[in-house]
Amino acid sequence: MKAQFISDSLYCLHADIHTSDLFEGIWPIPQGVSLNSYVVKGEKIALIDLFRDWTEAPAQIGAELDSIGMDFSGFDYLILNHLEPDHTGWLREFHEKNPGAEIISTAKGINLVKTFYKIETGLRAVKDGDTLDLGGGRVLSFHETPNVHWPETMMTWDAQSGSLFSCDAFGSFGSLGGRVFDDEFSDIELQSFEAETLRYYSNIVSSFSVFVEKAVQKFAGFTINCVAPSHGIIWRKEPKKIIDLYLKYAAWAKGPAEKSIAVVWGSMYGNTKAGLDAVLRGIEQEGVPYSIHQVPNEDVSWILADAWKSSGLVFAMPTYEYAMFPPMAYVLDIFRRKHVFGKKVLRIGSWGWVGGAKKEYDAAIEALRCENMESIEWAGYPGPEEFTKLEEAGRSLAKAVKA
């Protein structure tokens, strides 16, 4: 692989990560993920964002540096927009190879350099609006964007090329291969990346949606020619597209999302599933699209993505030992943590010798600030009356989503 030319004296370095490891120790990445860093040259040279030693990323990026006649010792500055270890895990090794490079981050970021990596010298804390003159007319500016998605985060702006280095913001899951730019992918490939962008957003960023909107507002007066995140595609043809996608996802945190329903279900012996089938018949009669996810068979990462984009939710779960079906309790906890709020929700489920799931569910769903329909429960296999009631509930939920 070679370094990818973005514009005059500006390059992307990237490592494709293919692994069974979970991103952040939680989220599956079957299509991989990229770690992107950027070289900006003036009379002096800056490296924007780093990486961790993950599936030989340092070797991949070192080879790309070699393609432009550089190695890690050749940088005057290392700019760290975000200190999460997937972007800084190789910092000690970089510092050993290049102890003279000045490390630049926000004040909170510099504190993390000290606490995470025990580096105490050659550090510069910058604040919103500060600049770095690389010489030759190339000046970088720094813009604090806290809580997108850690408190120390910032973005770096290169006015000469109109490039915004956004680190985790505007990022996506998915490896890149030999192509890194949006105009190098087909429409079908871009649709696949869009699905991985939504999953990345819902998994990583969704809790901080209000800060995403604030960050975008900060750059409202900028002419952005290129959005260069540290995961995923570099947007040079349609930089506004990825910004608009993030704004759409952020808006779903506080208002109606798409007119669709995310169905999450688990069943021990098929009794709850039989009731769910009746609910689905009702939804289908109203023509509302739905996604369906079985737990614990399917990872919550994909469930979260569909729930984030949907205005309606169905939870179908049996009572298990006087409480909720445990995999569903985990889903609801993740939804709370990721702020899946304000949905229209129906919960159904069977019980064996006694109920109990409803009590725990009612307490859990309260935190999600949802518009809840009355739960429907029954003993064992549903009878004719339950089937009628369940089908009608599916229609009612679908109508509410369409309204």
Contacts in CASP RR format, 6 or more apart in sequence:
PFRMAT RR
TARGET T0000
AUTHOR 0000-0000-0000
METHOD contacts of the structure
MODEL  1
MKAQFISDSLYCLHADIHTSDLFEGIWPIPQGVSLNSYVVKGEKIALIDL
FRDWTEAPAQIGAELDSIGMDFSGFDYLILNHLEPDHTGWLREFHEKNPG
AEIISTAKGINLVKTFYKIETGLRAVKDGDTLDLGGGRVLSFHETPNVHW
PETMMTWDAQSGSLFSCDAFGSFGSLGGRVFDDEFSDIELQSFEAETLRY
YSNIVSSFSVFVEKAVQKFAGFTINCVAPSHGIIWRKEPKKIIDLYLKYA
AWAKGPAEKSIAVVWGSMYGNTKAGLDAVLRGIEQEGVPYSIHQVPNEDV
SWILADAWKSSGLVFAMPTYEYAMFPPMAYVLDIFRRKHVFGKKVLRIGS
WGWVGGAKKEYDAAIEALRCENMESIEWAGYPGPEEFTKLEEAGRSLAKA
VKA
1 14 0 8 1.000
1 60 0 8 1.000
1 63 0 8 1.000
1 64 0 8 1.000
1 67 0 8 1.000
1 177 0 8 1.000
1 178 0 8 1.000
2 64 0 8 1.000
2 67 0 8 1.000
2 68 0 8 1.000
3 11 0 8 1.000
3 12 0 8 1.000
3 13 0 8 1.000
3 39 0 8 1.000
3 64 0 8 1.000
3 65 0 8 1.000
3 67 0 8 1.000
3 68 0 8 1.000
4 11 0 8 1.000
4 12 0 8 1.000
4 13 0 8 1.000
4 14 0 8 1.000
4 180 0 8 1.000
4 181 0 8 1.000
4 234 0 8 1.000
5 11 0 8 1.000
6 12 0 8 1.000
6 38 0 8 1.000
6 161 0 8 1.000
6 163 0 8 1.000
6 226 0 8 1.000
6 228 0 8 1.000
6 234 0 8 1.000
6 236 0 8 1.000
7 160 0 8 1.000
7 161 0 8 1.000
7 163 0 8 1.000
7 226 0 8 1.000
8 160 0 8 1.000
8 161 0 8 1.000
9 40 0 8 1.000
9 41 0 8 1.000
9 42 0 8 1.000
9 138 0 8 1.000
10 38 0 8 1.000
10 39 0 8 1.000
10 40 0 8 1.000
10 41 0 8 1.000
10 158 0 8 1.000
10 161 0 8 1.000
10 163 0 8 1.000
11 38 0 8 1.000
11 39 0 8 1.000
11 68 0 8 1.000
12 36 0 8 1.000
12 37 0 8 1.000
12 38 0 8 1.000
12 39 0 8 1.000
12 180 0 8 1.000
12 228 0 8 1.000
12 234 0 8 1.000
13 36 0 8 1.000
13 37 0 8 1.000
13 38 0 8 1.000
13 39 0 8 1.000
13 61 0 8 1.000
13 62 0 8 1.000
13 64 0 8 1.000
13 65 0 8 1.000
14 34 0 8 1.000
14 35 0 8 1.000
14 36 0 8 1.000
14 37 0 8 1.000
14 60 0 8 1.000
14 61 0 8 1.000
14 64 0 8 1.000
14 176 0 8 1.000
14 180 0 8 1.000
15 34 0 8 1.000
15 35 0 8 1.000
15 51 0 8 1.000
15 54 0 8 1.000
15 55 0 8 1.000
15 56 0 8 1.000
15 57 0 8 1.000
15 60 0 8 1.000
15 61 0 8 1.000
16 32 0 8 1.000
16 33 0 8 1.000
16 34 0 8 1.000
16 60 0 8 1.000
16 175 0 8 1.000
16 176 0 8 1.000
16 177 0 8 1.000
17 29 0 8 1.000
17 32 0 8 1.000
17 33 0 8 1.000
17 34 0 8 1.000
17 35 0 8 1.000
17 54 0 8 1.000
17 55 0 8 1.000
17 57 0 8 1.000
17 175 0 8 1.000
18 32 0 8 1.000
18 55 0 8 1.000
18 175 0 8 1.000
19 29 0 8 1.000
19 32 0 8 1.000
19 54 0 8 1.000
19 55 0 8 1.000
21 29 0 8 1.000
21 54 0 8 1.000
22 28 0 8 1.000
22 29 0 8 1.000
23 29 0 8 1.000
23 33 0 8 1.000
23 86 0 8 1.000
23 173 0 8 1.000
23 203 0 8 1.000
24 203 0 8 1.000
24 204 0 8 1.000
26 203 0 8 1.000
26 301 0 8 1.000
27 173 0 8 1.000
27 199 0 8 1.000
27 203 0 8 1.000
27 204 0 8 1.000
27 299 0 8 1.000
27 301 0 8 1.000
28 299 0 8 1.000
28 301 0 8 1.000
29 173 0 8 1.000
29 174 0 8 1.000
31 173 0 8 1.000
31 174 0 8 1.000
31 175 0 8 1.000
31 192 0 8 1.000
31 196 0 8 1.000
32 173 0 8 1.000
32 174 0 8 1.000
32 175 0 8 1.000
33 173 0 8 1.000
33 174 0 8 1.000
33 175 0 8 1.000
33 231 0 8 1.000
33 232 0 8 1.000
34 174 0 8 1.000
34 175 0 8 1.000
34 176 0 8 1.000
34 180 0 8 1.000
34 231 0 8 1.000
34 232 0 8 1.000
35 51 0 8 1.000
35 52 0 8 1.000
35 54 0 8 1.000
35 57 0 8 1.000
35 61 0 8 1.000
35 86 0 8 1.000
35 87 0 8 1.000
35 230 0 8 1.000
35 231 0 8 1.000
36 49 0 8 1.000
36 180 0 8 1.000
36 228 0 8 1.000
36 229 0 8 1.000
36 230 0 8 1.000
36 231 0 8 1.000
36 232 0 8 1.000
36 234 0 8 1.000
37 47 0 8 1.000
37 48 0 8 1.000
37 49 0 8 1.000
37 50 0 8 1.000
37 51 0 8 1.000
37 61 0 8 1.000
37 230 0 8 1.000
38 47 0 8 1.000
38 48 0 8 1.000
38 49 0 8 1.000
38 165 0 8 1.000
38 228 0 8 1.000
39 45 0 8 1.000
39 46 0 8 1.000
39 47 0 8 1.000
39 48 0 8 1.000
39 65 0 8 1.000
39 68 0 8 1.000
39 70 0 8 1.000
40 46 0 8 1.000
40 48 0 8 1.000
40 134 0 8 1.000
40 138 0 8 1.000
40 140 0 8 1.000
40 158 0 8 1.000
41 134 0 8 1.000
41 138 0 8 1.000
42 134 0 8 1.000
42 135 0 8 1.000
42 136 0 8 1.000
42 137 0 8 1.000
42 138 0 8 1.000
43 134 0 8 1.000
43 135 0 8 1.000
43 136 0 8 1.000
44 76 0 8 1.000
44 77 0 8 1.000
44 134 0 8 1.000
44 135 0 8 1.000
45 70 0 8 1.000
45 74 0 8 1.000
45 75 0 8 1.000
45 76 0 8 1.000
45 77 0 8 1.000
45 134 0 8 1.000
46 75 0 8 1.000
46 76 0 8 1.000
46 77 0 8 1.000
46 78 0 8 1.000
46 79 0 8 1.000
46 132 0 8 1.000
46 134 0 8 1.000
46 140 0 8 1.000
47 75 0 8 1.000
47 77 0 8 1.000
47 78 0 8 1.000
47 79 0 8 1.000
47 101 0 8 1.000
48 79 0 8 1.000
48 81 0 8 1.000
48 156 0 8 1.000
48 165 0 8 1.000
49 79 0 8 1.000
49 80 0 8 1.000
49 81 0 8 1.000
49 82 0 8 1.000
49 87 0 8 1.000
49 165 0 8 1.000
49 167 0 8 1.000
49 230 0 8 1.000
50 78 0 8 1.000
50 80 0 8 1.000
50 87 0 8 1.000
50 88 0 8 1.000
50 89 0 8 1.000
50 90 0 8 1.000
50 91 0 8 1.000
50 94 0 8 1.000
51 57 0 8 1.000
51 58 0 8 1.000
51 61 0 8 1.000
51 86 0 8 1.000
51 87 0 8 1.000
51 89 0 8 1.000
51 90 0 8 1.000
52 85 0 8 1.000
52 86 0 8 1.000
52 87 0 8 1.000
52 88 0 8 1.000
52 89 0 8 1.000
52 90 0 8 1.000
53 89 0 8 1.000
53 90 0 8 1.000
53 93 0 8 1.000
54 86 0 8 1.000
57 90 0 8 1.000
58 90 0 8 1.000
58 93 0 8 1.000
62 71 0 8 1.000
62 72 0 8 1.000
65 71 0 8 1.000
65 72 0 8 1.000
71 97 0 8 1.000
72 94 0 8 1.000
72 97 0 8 1.000
72 98 0 8 1.000
73 97 0 8 1.000
73 98 0 8 1.000
74 98 0 8 1.000
74 101 0 8 1.000
75 98 0 8 1.000
75 101 0 8 1.000
76 101 0 8 1.000
76 102 0 8 1.000
76 134 0 8 1.000
77 101 0 8 1.000
77 102 0 8 1.000
77 103 0 8 1.000
77 104 0 8 1.000
77 132 0 8 1.000
77 134 0 8 1.000
78 91 0 8 1.000
78 94 0 8 1.000
78 98 0 8 1.000
78 101 0 8 1.000
78 102 0 8 1.000
78 103 0 8 1.000
78 104 0 8 1.000
79 104 0 8 1.000
79 105 0 8 1.000
79 132 0 8 1.000
79 140 0 8 1.000
79 142 0 8 1.000
79 156 0 8 1.000
79 165 0 8 1.000
80 87 0 8 1.000
80 88 0 8 1.000
80 91 0 8 1.000
80 103 0 8 1.000
80 104 0 8 1.000
80 105 0 8 1.000
80 109 0 8 1.000
80 113 0 8 1.000
81 87 0 8 1.000
81 105 0 8 1.000
81 153 0 8 1.000
81 154 0 8 1.000
81 155 0 8 1.000
81 156 0 8 1.000
81 165 0 8 1.000
81 166 0 8 1.000
81 167 0 8 1.000
81 230 0 8 1.000
82 88 0 8 1.000
82 150 0 8 1.000
82 152 0 8 1.000
82 153 0 8 1.000
82 154 0 8 1.000
82 167 0 8 1.000
82 168 0 8 1.000
82 230 0 8 1.000
83 105 0 8 1.000
83 109 0 8 1.000
83 112 0 8 1.000
83 113 0 8 1.000
83 116 0 8 1.000
83 150 0 8 1.000
83 152 0 8 1.000
84 150 0 8 1.000
84 168 0 8 1.000
85 116 0 8 1.000
87 167 0 8 1.000
87 168 0 8 1.000
87 230 0 8 1.000
88 112 0 8 1.000
88 113 0 8 1.000
88 116 0 8 1.000
88 117 0 8 1.000
89 117 0 8 1.000
91 103 0 8 1.000
91 113 0 8 1.000
91 116 0 8 1.000
91 117 0 8 1.000
91 119 0 8 1.000
92 117 0 8 1.000
92 118 0 8 1.000
92 119 0 8 1.000
94 101 0 8 1.000
95 101 0 8 1.000
95 103 0 8 1.000
95 117 0 8 1.000
95 119 0 8 1.000
100 122 0 8 1.000
102 122 0 8 1.000
102 123 0 8 1.000
102 124 0 8 1.000
103 110 0 8 1.000
103 113 0 8 1.000
103 119 0 8 1.000
103 122 0 8 1.000
103 123 0 8 1.000
103 124 0 8 1.000
104 124 0 8 1.000
104 126 0 8 1.000
104 132 0 8 1.000
104 142 0 8 1.000
105 112 0 8 1.000
105 113 0 8 1.000
105 123 0 8 1.000
105 125 0 8 1.000
105 126 0 8 1.000
105 152 0 8 1.000
105 154 0 8 1.000
106 125 0 8 1.000
106 126 0 8 1.000
106 127 0 8 1.000
106 142 0 8 1.000
106 144 0 8 1.000
106 152 0 8 1.000
106 153 0 8 1.000
106 154 0 8 1.000
107 125 0 8 1.000
107 127 0 8 1.000
107 152 0 8 1.000
108 146 0 8 1.000
108 151 0 8 1.000
108 152 0 8 1.000
109 125 0 8 1.000
109 152 0 8 1.000
110 123 0 8 1.000
110 124 0 8 1.000
110 125 0 8 1.000
111 152 0 8 1.000
112 152 0 8 1.000
113 119 0 8 1.000
113 123 0 8 1.000
114 120 0 8 1.000
114 123 0 8 1.000
126 132 0 8 1.000
126 142 0 8 1.000
126 154 0 8 1.000
127 142 0 8 1.000
127 144 0 8 1.000
128 142 0 8 1.000
128 143 0 8 1.000
128 144 0 8 1.000
128 154 0 8 1.000
129 141 0 8 1.000
129 142 0 8 1.000
129 143 0 8 1.000
130 141 0 8 1.000
130 142 0 8 1.000
131 139 0 8 1.000
131 140 0 8 1.000
131 141 0 8 1.000
131 142 0 8 1.000
132 139 0 8 1.000
132 140 0 8 1.000
132 141 0 8 1.000
132 142 0 8 1.000
133 139 0 8 1.000
134 140 0 8 1.000
137 160 0 8 1.000
138 158 0 8 1.000
138 160 0 8 1.000
139 159 0 8 1.000
139 160 0 8 1.000
140 156 0 8 1.000
140 157 0 8 1.000
140 158 0 8 1.000
141 156 0 8 1.000
141 157 0 8 1.000
141 159 0 8 1.000
142 154 0 8 1.000
142 155 0 8 1.000
142 156 0 8 1.000
142 157 0 8 1.000
143 154 0 8 1.000
143 155 0 8 1.000
143 156 0 8 1.000
143 157 0 8 1.000
143 218 0 8 1.000
143 219 0 8 1.000
144 153 0 8 1.000
144 154 0 8 1.000
145 153 0 8 1.000
145 154 0 8 1.000
145 155 0 8 1.000
145 169 0 8 1.000
145 211 0 8 1.000
145 214 0 8 1.000
145 215 0 8 1.000
145 218 0 8 1.000
146 152 0 8 1.000
146 153 0 8 1.000
146 211 0 8 1.000
147 153 0 8 1.000
147 208 0 8 1.000
147 211 0 8 1.000
148 168 0 8 1.000
148 169 0 8 1.000
148 205 0 8 1.000
148 208 0 8 1.000
148 211 0 8 1.000
148 212 0 8 1.000
148 215 0 8 1.000
149 168 0 8 1.000
149 169 0 8 1.000
149 204 0 8 1.000
149 205 0 8 1.000
149 207 0 8 1.000
149 208 0 8 1.000
149 211 0 8 1.000
153 167 0 8 1.000
153 168 0 8 1.000
153 169 0 8 1.000
155 164 0 8 1.000
155 165 0 8 1.000
155 166 0 8 1.000
155 167 0 8 1.000
155 169 0 8 1.000
155 215 0 8 1.000
155 219 0 8 1.000
156 164 0 8 1.000
156 165 0 8 1.000
157 163 0 8 1.000
157 164 0 8 1.000
157 165 0 8 1.000
157 219 0 8 1.000
157 222 0 8 1.000
158 164 0 8 1.000
158 165 0 8 1.000
161 225 0 8 1.000
161 226 0 8 1.000
162 222 0 8 1.000
162 223 0 8 1.000
162 224 0 8 1.000
162 225 0 8 1.000
162 226 0 8 1.000
163 224 0 8 1.000
163 225 0 8 1.000
163 226 0 8 1.000
163 227 0 8 1.000
163 228 0 8 1.000
164 219 0 8 1.000
164 222 0 8 1.000
164 224 0 8 1.000
164 226 0 8 1.000
164 227 0 8 1.000
164 228 0 8 1.000
164 239 0 8 1.000
165 228 0 8 1.000
165 229 0 8 1.000
165 230 0 8 1.000
166 227 0 8 1.000
166 228 0 8 1.000
166 229 0 8 1.000
166 230 0 8 1.000
167 229 0 8 1.000
167 230 0 8 1.000
168 204 0 8 1.000
168 205 0 8 1.000
168 229 0 8 1.000
168 230 0 8 1.000
168 231 0 8 1.000
169 205 0 8 1.000
169 212 0 8 1.000
169 215 0 8 1.000
169 229 0 8 1.000
169 246 0 8 1.000
170 227 0 8 1.000
170 229 0 8 1.000
170 235 0 8 1.000
170 242 0 8 1.000
170 243 0 8 1.000
170 246 0 8 1.000
171 197 0 8 1.000
171 200 0 8 1.000
171 229 0 8 1.000
171 230 0 8 1.000
171 231 0 8 1.000
171 232 0 8 1.000
171 233 0 8 1.000
171 242 0 8 1.000
172 193 0 8 1.000
172 196 0 8 1.000
172 197 0 8 1.000
172 200 0 8 1.000
172 229 0 8 1.000
172 231 0 8 1.000
172 232 0 8 1.000
172 233 0 8 1.000
173 196 0 8 1.000
173 197 0 8 1.000
173 199 0 8 1.000
173 200 0 8 1.000
173 231 0 8 1.000
173 232 0 8 1.000
174 193 0 8 1.000
174 196 0 8 1.000
174 231 0 8 1.000
174 232 0 8 1.000
176 232 0 8 1.000
176 233 0 8 1.000
179 185 0 8 1.000
180 232 0 8 1.000
180 233 0 8 1.000
180 234 0 8 1.000
181 233 0 8 1.000
181 234 0 8 1.000
181 235 0 8 1.000
181 236 0 8 1.000
181 237 0 8 1.000
182 190 0 8 1.000
182 233 0 8 1.000
182 234 0 8 1.000
182 235 0 8 1.000
182 236 0 8 1.000
182 237 0 8 1.000
182 238 0 8 1.000
182 241 0 8 1.000
182 242 0 8 1.000
183 236 0 8 1.000
183 237 0 8 1.000
185 193 0 8 1.000
185 233 0 8 1.000
193 232 0 8 1.000
193 233 0 8 1.000
194 245 0 8 1.000
195 305 0 8 1.000
197 242 0 8 1.000
197 245 0 8 1.000
198 245 0 8 1.000
198 249 0 8 1.000
198 305 0 8 1.000
198 308 0 8 1.000
198 309 0 8 1.000
199 301 0 8 1.000
199 302 0 8 1.000
199 304 0 8 1.000
199 305 0 8 1.000
200 231 0 8 1.000
201 246 0 8 1.000
201 249 0 8 1.000
201 308 0 8 1.000
202 249 0 8 1.000
202 304 0 8 1.000
202 305 0 8 1.000
202 307 0 8 1.000
202 308 0 8 1.000
202 309 0 8 1.000
202 338 0 8 1.000
203 301 0 8 1.000
203 304 0 8 1.000
203 305 0 8 1.000
203 338 0 8 1.000
205 212 0 8 1.000
205 246 0 8 1.000
205 249 0 8 1.000
206 249 0 8 1.000
206 253 0 8 1.000
206 304 0 8 1.000
206 308 0 8 1.000
206 338 0 8 1.000
206 339 0 8 1.000
206 340 0 8 1.000
207 337 0 8 1.000
207 338 0 8 1.000
207 339 0 8 1.000
209 249 0 8 1.000
209 250 0 8 1.000
209 251 0 8 1.000
209 252 0 8 1.000
209 253 0 8 1.000
209 254 0 8 1.000
209 339 0 8 1.000
210 250 0 8 1.000
210 253 0 8 1.000
210 254 0 8 1.000
212 246 0 8 1.000
212 247 0 8 1.000
212 249 0 8 1.000
212 250 0 8 1.000
213 247 0 8 1.000
213 250 0 8 1.000
213 251 0 8 1.000
216 243 0 8 1.000
216 246 0 8 1.000
216 247 0 8 1.000
224 239 0 8 1.000
224 240 0 8 1.000
224 243 0 8 1.000
225 236 0 8 1.000
225 239 0 8 1.000
226 234 0 8 1.000
226 235 0 8 1.000
226 236 0 8 1.000
226 239 0 8 1.000
227 234 0 8 1.000
227 235 0 8 1.000
227 239 0 8 1.000
227 242 0 8 1.000
227 243 0 8 1.000
228 234 0 8 1.000
228 235 0 8 1.000
229 242 0 8 1.000
233 242 0 8 1.000
235 241 0 8 1.000
235 242 0 8 1.000
249 308 0 8 1.000
249 309 0 8 1.000
252 308 0 8 1.000
252 309 0 8 1.000
253 339 0 8 1.000
253 341 0 8 1.000
254 341 0 8 1.000
255 342 0 8 1.000
256 311 0 8 1.000
257 308 0 8 1.000
257 309 0 8 1.000
257 310 0 8 1.000
257 311 0 8 1.000
257 343 0 8 1.000
258 309 0 8 1.000
258 310 0 8 1.000
258 311 0 8 1.000
259 288 0 8 1.000
259 289 0 8 1.000
259 311 0 8 1.000
259 401 0 8 1.000
259 402 0 8 1.000
260 288 0 8 1.000
260 289 0 8 1.000
260 290 0 8 1.000
260 291 0 8 1.000
260 306 0 8 1.000
260 309 0 8 1.000
260 310 0 8 1.000
260 311 0 8 1.000
260 312 0 8 1.000
260 401 0 8 1.000
261 283 0 8 1.000
261 288 0 8 1.000
261 289 0 8 1.000
261 290 0 8 1.000
261 291 0 8 1.000
261 310 0 8 1.000
261 311 0 8 1.000
261 312 0 8 1.000
261 313 0 8 1.000
261 314 0 8 1.000
261 397 0 8 1.000
261 398 0 8 1.000
261 401 0 8 1.000
262 290 0 8 1.000
262 291 0 8 1.000
262 293 0 8 1.000
262 303 0 8 1.000
262 306 0 8 1.000
262 307 0 8 1.000
262 309 0 8 1.000
262 310 0 8 1.000
262 312 0 8 1.000
262 313 0 8 1.000
262 314 0 8 1.000
263 276 0 8 1.000
263 279 0 8 1.000
263 280 0 8 1.000
263 290 0 8 1.000
263 291 0 8 1.000
263 292 0 8 1.000
263 293 0 8 1.000
263 313 0 8 1.000
263 314 0 8 1.000
263 316 0 8 1.000
264 293 0 8 1.000
264 295 0 8 1.000
264 303 0 8 1.000
264 307 0 8 1.000
264 313 0 8 1.000
264 314 0 8 1.000
264 315 0 8 1.000
264 316 0 8 1.000
264 328 0 8 1.000
264 331 0 8 1.000
265 272 0 8 1.000
265 273 0 8 1.000
265 276 0 8 1.000
265 292 0 8 1.000
265 293 0 8 1.000
265 294 0 8 1.000
265 295 0 8 1.000
265 314 0 8 1.000
265 315 0 8 1.000
265 316 0 8 1.000
265 317 0 8 1.000
266 272 0 8 1.000
266 273 0 8 1.000
266 294 0 8 1.000
266 295 0 8 1.000
266 296 0 8 1.000
266 316 0 8 1.000
266 317 0 8 1.000
266 318 0 8 1.000
266 325 0 8 1.000
266 327 0 8 1.000
266 328 0 8 1.000
267 273 0 8 1.000
267 276 0 8 1.000
267 316 0 8 1.000
267 318 0 8 1.000
267 350 0 8 1.000
268 318 0 8 1.000
268 320 0 8 1.000
268 325 0 8 1.000
271 318 0 8 1.000
271 349 0 8 1.000
271 350 0 8 1.000
271 380 0 8 1.000
271 381 0 8 1.000
271 382 0 8 1.000
272 316 0 8 1.000
272 317 0 8 1.000
272 318 0 8 1.000
272 348 0 8 1.000
272 349 0 8 1.000
272 350 0 8 1.000
273 316 0 8 1.000
274 381 0 8 1.000
274 382 0 8 1.000
275 316 0 8 1.000
275 348 0 8 1.000
275 349 0 8 1.000
275 350 0 8 1.000
275 382 0 8 1.000
275 386 0 8 1.000
275 387 0 8 1.000
275 390 0 8 1.000
276 314 0 8 1.000
276 316 0 8 1.000
276 348 0 8 1.000
276 390 0 8 1.000
278 382 0 8 1.000
278 386 0 8 1.000
278 387 0 8 1.000
278 390 0 8 1.000
278 391 0 8 1.000
279 314 0 8 1.000
279 316 0 8 1.000
279 346 0 8 1.000
279 348 0 8 1.000
279 390 0 8 1.000
279 391 0 8 1.000
279 393 0 8 1.000
279 394 0 8 1.000
279 397 0 8 1.000
280 290 0 8 1.000
280 292 0 8 1.000
280 394 0 8 1.000
281 391 0 8 1.000
281 394 0 8 1.000
282 391 0 8 1.000
282 392 0 8 1.000
282 394 0 8 1.000
282 395 0 8 1.000
282 398 0 8 1.000
283 290 0 8 1.000
283 394 0 8 1.000
283 395 0 8 1.000
283 397 0 8 1.000
283 398 0 8 1.000
285 391 0 8 1.000
285 395 0 8 1.000
285 398 0 8 1.000
286 394 0 8 1.000
286 395 0 8 1.000
286 398 0 8 1.000
286 399 0 8 1.000
286 402 0 8 1.000
287 398 0 8 1.000
288 398 0 8 1.000
288 401 0 8 1.000
288 402 0 8 1.000
290 310 0 8 1.000
290 314 0 8 1.000
291 306 0 8 1.000
291 310 0 8 1.000
293 302 0 8 1.000
293 303 0 8 1.000
293 306 0 8 1.000
295 303 0 8 1.000
295 325 0 8 1.000
295 327 0 8 1.000
295 328 0 8 1.000
295 330 0 8 1.000
295 331 0 8 1.000
296 327 0 8 1.000
300 330 0 8 1.000
300 331 0 8 1.000
300 334 0 8 1.000
303 331 0 8 1.000
304 334 0 8 1.000
304 335 0 8 1.000
304 338 0 8 1.000
304 340 0 8 1.000
307 313 0 8 1.000
307 335 0 8 1.000
307 340 0 8 1.000
307 343 0 8 1.000
308 338 0 8 1.000
308 340 0 8 1.000
310 343 0 8 1.000
311 343 0 8 1.000
311 344 0 8 1.000
311 401 0 8 1.000
312 343 0 8 1.000
312 344 0 8 1.000
312 345 0 8 1.000
312 397 0 8 1.000
312 400 0 8 1.000
312 401 0 8 1.000
313 340 0 8 1.000
313 343 0 8 1.000
313 344 0 8 1.000
313 345 0 8 1.000
313 346 0 8 1.000
313 370 0 8 1.000
314 345 0 8 1.000
314 346 0 8 1.000
314 347 0 8 1.000
314 348 0 8 1.000
314 394 0 8 1.000
314 397 0 8 1.000
315 328 0 8 1.000
315 331 0 8 1.000
315 332 0 8 1.000
315 345 0 8 1.000
315 346 0 8 1.000
315 347 0 8 1.000
315 348 0 8 1.000
315 361 0 8 1.000
316 347 0 8 1.000
316 348 0 8 1.000
316 349 0 8 1.000
317 324 0 8 1.000
317 325 0 8 1.000
317 328 0 8 1.000
317 347 0 8 1.000
317 349 0 8 1.000
317 357 0 8 1.000
317 361 0 8 1.000
318 325 0 8 1.000
318 349 0 8 1.000
318 350 0 8 1.000
318 351 0 8 1.000
318 352 0 8 1.000
318 357 0 8 1.000
319 325 0 8 1.000
319 349 0 8 1.000
319 350 0 8 1.000
319 351 0 8 1.000
319 352 0 8 1.000
319 354 0 8 1.000
319 355 0 8 1.000
319 356 0 8 1.000
319 357 0 8 1.000
319 377 0 8 1.000
320 326 0 8 1.000
320 357 0 8 1.000
322 354 0 8 1.000
322 355 0 8 1.000
322 356 0 8 1.000
323 329 0 8 1.000
323 356 0 8 1.000
323 357 0 8 1.000
323 359 0 8 1.000
323 360 0 8 1.000
324 332 0 8 1.000
324 357 0 8 1.000
324 360 0 8 1.000
324 361 0 8 1.000
324 364 0 8 1.000
325 357 0 8 1.000
329 360 0 8 1.000
329 364 0 8 1.000
332 361 0 8 1.000
332 364 0 8 1.000
332 365 0 8 1.000
332 368 0 8 1.000
333 364 0 8 1.000
335 368 0 8 1.000
336 364 0 8 1.000
336 367 0 8 1.000
336 368 0 8 1.000
340 368 0 8 1.000
341 368 0 8 1.000
341 369 0 8 1.000
341 370 0 8 1.000
342 368 0 8 1.000
342 369 0 8 1.000
342 370 0 8 1.000
342 371 0 8 1.000
343 368 0 8 1.000
343 370 0 8 1.000
343 371 0 8 1.000
344 370 0 8 1.000
344 371 0 8 1.000
344 373 0 8 1.000
344 397 0 8 1.000
344 400 0 8 1.000
344 401 0 8 1.000
345 365 0 8 1.000
345 368 0 8 1.000
345 370 0 8 1.000
345 371 0 8 1.000
345 372 0 8 1.000
345 373 0 8 1.000
346 372 0 8 1.000
346 373 0 8 1.000
346 375 0 8 1.000
346 376 0 8 1.000
346 393 0 8 1.000
346 394 0 8 1.000
346 397 0 8 1.000
347 358 0 8 1.000
347 361 0 8 1.000
347 365 0 8 1.000
347 372 0 8 1.000
347 373 0 8 1.000
347 375 0 8 1.000
347 376 0 8 1.000
348 375 0 8 1.000
348 376 0 8 1.000
348 377 0 8 1.000
348 390 0 8 1.000
348 393 0 8 1.000
349 357 0 8 1.000
349 375 0 8 1.000
349 376 0 8 1.000
349 377 0 8 1.000
349 378 0 8 1.000
350 377 0 8 1.000
350 378 0 8 1.000
350 379 0 8 1.000
350 380 0 8 1.000
350 381 0 8 1.000
350 382 0 8 1.000
351 357 0 8 1.000
351 377 0 8 1.000
351 378 0 8 1.000
351 379 0 8 1.000
351 380 0 8 1.000
352 379 0 8 1.000
352 380 0 8 1.000
355 377 0 8 1.000
357 377 0 8 1.000
358 375 0 8 1.000
358 377 0 8 1.000
361 375 0 8 1.000
362 375 0 8 1.000
365 372 0 8 1.000
371 400 0 8 1.000
373 393 0 8 1.000
373 396 0 8 1.000
373 397 0 8 1.000
376 386 0 8 1.000
376 389 0 8 1.000
376 390 0 8 1.000
376 393 0 8 1.000
378 386 0 8 1.000
382 390 0 8 1.000
END
